Amino acid sequence: MSISVYRLKPAFVALLRPFARGLAAAGVTANQVTAAACLLSLLYAALLACFPDAPLLWGLLPVCLFLRMALNALDGILAREYRQQSRLGALLNEMGDVVADAALFAPLALLPGVPAALVACVIWLALLTEFAGLLGPLIGASRRYDGPCGKSDRALLLGLAGLLPALPLPDGWQAGHILTAGLCLCAALMLWTVFNRLRAALAESDA
């Protein structure tokens, strides 16, 4: 597996395991947590779309993304360690990820200087990246999570992007121009990720 924030997931999961224990004891299911993560993203994206000029909302985007990642990790713990795995859960997990990504990236198009077409391209590439990961089982390989720009990496980049409209910038610096450059980098990294996932799936299948 290539370099990715995803490599940190085992340590993150270990930190969240006590919370998962409490949720399981309270009768909360993995599917409910998955749905909550998607709903959180949709609601927060709607707030950003309604108030794109609110620096505080953009500044809190990393917090929203962290909560989403925590909920995504918790639903996995509940599913694996508390025997809550289901076909519905697998569908919700994959659909929730792509819907949340699209929703949270979309408000960037409302910021001055950020091309809407570029944001649409990034959203499409995020979908393509996850689709590439899902192709592995079709040829006898595993679901691929290779980087360098998987779900966790995109969340990190999006969180950094959200800070730009919230922070005072030096004279001559424009958040829109910086965000445009960042989105171009994100797009390039996702293309690399698609290639890595397809190549790794083929190699695993051949082995």
N, C-alpha and C positions, 0 to 999 in steps of 0.2 A: 504494500500500500504506500502511495506517495505521501509527501508531507501534507498534513492537514490538521486543523484544530480537532478533528474527529479522534485523533490519537489520544487526546486528553479525556475522552469520554469515560474510560474505566475509573479514573480517579474521581471524576464528577459524580458518577453513579454511586460510588462508595460513600460520598458525602451525603447523598440524598436518600440512602437506604433507610435511615431511621424515620424520615418523613413518609416514605412508602409504607413502612410498617404501621404508622399511625393511620394513614388513609385506609389501608386494608382492614384495620381493626374497626374503623368507622363505617365500613361497608361501601366505600367508594370503589368503583370499578375502573379498570384500565381504559375502557371505552369512554367513560365519563370524563376522565382526565384528558384524553385525546381531543374530545369535543370542546372541552374548556380551553385548551391551548389554541385551537382554531378560532373559537369565538373571541378570545382575548385579542388575537391579531386583527380580526375583522373589525371589532369595535374601535380599536386604537387607530387602525387605518382610516376608518370613517371620521374620527376626530381630526386626524391630520388633514384629510381632504376638506373638511368643513372649515378648519382654521389653519391654513398653510402659513399664515404670517405670525403664528404664535411660537416664539422661540422656546418657551418653556416646554411645550408639547414635544418639539423636536429634541430637546435636551433629555427628555424622559424616554425617548425611543430605545436607548440601550437597556434601560430597566425593563421595558416591555419585552424586548428580545431575550433578555436573560430569563425572565419568568417563563417565556415560551419554551426556551431550551430546557429549563428545569422540569416543566410539565411534560415535555416530550420524553425526557429521561425517566420520569416517574411512571409514565404509562408503560414504558418498557419493563421496568422493574416489576410492576404489578402483574404484567402479562406473563413474564418468564418465571418469577419466583413465587407467585401466588396462584398459578395455574388458571390464568384468565385469558390465555391466548385463544383467539377465535378468528374465523375468516373475516367477519365483519370488522374486527379490530385491525386486521392487516390492511383492509381497504380504507378504513378511516385514517389510519396512520399515513399512508401514502398520499391520499387525497388531501388530507389536512395540511400536509407539508407544502404542497404546490399551491394550494389556495392561499395559505398564509403568506407565502413568499410573494405571490402576485399582489396581494392586497397591501402589503407593507412597502413594496417597491413603488407601487403606482403613485402615491402622493408626491414622490420626488419630481414628477413631471409638472407639478404646480409651482415649483420654485423658480424664481427668475433666473434665466440663463441656462436652464437645464432642458435640452431637447426632448420633447415627448417621445419622438421616434426612437431615441436612444434608450429611454426607460422601457419602452415596449420591447425593444430588442433584448434587453437584459432579462426581462420577465420571460420572454420566449426561450432564451438560453437556459434560464433556471429550470424551466419545464423540461427542456431537452436533456439537461444534466441528470435529472431524476429518472427520466425515461431510459437513458443509457444505463443507469444503475439497475433498473428493473429488467433489462434484457438478459442479464446473466442467467437466470433460471431457465430461460427459453432454450439455451444451448448446453444445459447441464452444469452451469457454474453457479456460484452463490450470488446473492444480491450484492452488487458492488457499491462500496462507499469511498472509493479512491478520491483523493484531492487532485489539485490543490484548492478547489473551490466548491466543496460540497455544502450541505445545508448549514453546518456550524460555521464554516468559513464565510459564507454569505451573510450570516447573521452578524459576524464580527465586522465585516466591511460596511454593512448597512448601519450598524450602531455607530461607527465612526462617521459615516455620512450624516447621520442625524445630529451629531454634535456641531457640525459646521454652521447651520443656520442659527444655532443657539449661542455661539461664541463670538465675541468681538474679534474681528480680523484686522491685521495691520493695514494701513492706508495702501490702496492700490490692489489689495487682494479681494477677489469676489468669490463668494461661496459657490455661485453657479458654475464658474469656470473650473474650480477645484473639483466639484461634484461631477462635472462632465468628464474630466480626466480620470477620476476614480471609477466611474461607470464603464469607461472604455477599458480600463485595466481589469475590472471585474468580468467584463465580457470576454476578454482575451483569456483570462484564467479559467472561465467556464468552458471555453472551447478546448482548452488543454485538458480539462477534467473529463469531458466527453471522450476524448481520444484515449486517455488513461484508463477509463472504465471499460471501454470496448476492448482495448488491448489486453487488459487484465482478465476480462471474462473469457476471451479466446484462449489465452495462455492456460487458465485454470481448466477450461473445457478440454484442451488438448492433453493436459496432464492426467 
